[in-house]
């Protein structure tokens, strides 16, 4: 989607006393006490269960003596991570409403507006040559801008910028004159030009991460490198890594339970690299998106492992007995060669494809949050099919090799689809 019209640049940063600016004006900041009280109540409502859950998690982590207690501790911890995003965000907003400040600075060729608490907050950068109609504006009492009272407003493309609270017309005029003298640019009056209203907006990192990227940029990112094929190094490395379980079944006496646990661990590896991708795409937005992804993905993985281990490792006869964590540790130690191979394989793809081929340029946080699930869900459907087949025919090497083969085929197909261009994707979906 191409957004029309110019918009300010956004960035998170510091407002330090020693910074040199040609013009700096700290503006009156009106405290919205009704909003502060309501937000404080909601924040308290969210904080109470978070504190209680934290105490429960600490208690569980002090005695993870068996697998069930460990999974319970992990589940509660991941739930707490996800739940804590809301009260932390509300606390940050509350701190801003209580201690917030607004600052206007100007230097040759730019005007910056700061919102935040002392020393840290959000910066908006404007081009003074594109600012129009700087004026005093008095909002209606029941509008969303009423908290400001009389304030300065200006047109910027098809949008409106605002700053200050309880300003007078004389104060707005003085600020306008100081901005013009500092920037060397006259803030013009009148209607917007065609370029202001229809010029394509090249978004900054913040809006790009949220998913608002020009179509041209996405197309360019996809076409920068040739599509990944079956002969590509990342595909070959993935195939080799997936063949390690074959050696385990033939030489190390791995059974179906070992293979299923290994593929569960691969899902965890995929989740780890997906978190890395979210950080690369979102930068500071990952502060919110990362914990949210970690919460729902981690909780899913913890419960899934308990189910997997209970059904395919212990079996029905062992459901009523506990599981020593030492047994789980020994099993993962036995799977170490395959785990290392899979971790390196996905790491190579992350470095070469996601970073090296700049696939991150066409991704957004929204799409990246859900990306692992399609691959993982289908993979586990294959594993459930294999598990059912083993229960019927017996846990034999041929059954195990069939499960591995199905998983390899799906893995390669998903890998090529994820990293190939549009024509390659169409071939994969319709080979005929």
Secondary structure, DSSP 8 states (H G I E B T S, - for coil): ---BS---EEEEEE--TT---SEEEEE-----HHHHHHHHHHHHHHHHHHHHHHHHHHHHHTT--BHHHHHHHHHHHHHHHHHHHHHHHHHHHHHHHHH-EEEEEEETTEEEEEEEETTEEEEEEE-GGGEEEEEEE---TTSTTGGG-SEEEEEETTEEEEE-SS--HHHHHHHHHHHHHHHT---B-S---HHHHHSB----HHHHHHT---HHHHHHHHHSS----TTSHHHHHHHHHHHHHHHHHHHS---HHHHHHHHHHHHHHHHHHHHHHHHHHHGGGHHHHHHHHHHHHHHHHHHHHHHHIIIIII-GGGTTS--BHHHHHHHHHHTHHHHHHHHHHHHHHIIIIIIIT-GGGG--HHHHHHHHHHHHHHHHHHHHHHHHHHHHH-S-HHHHHHHHHHHHHHHHHHHHHHHS-HHHHHHHH---
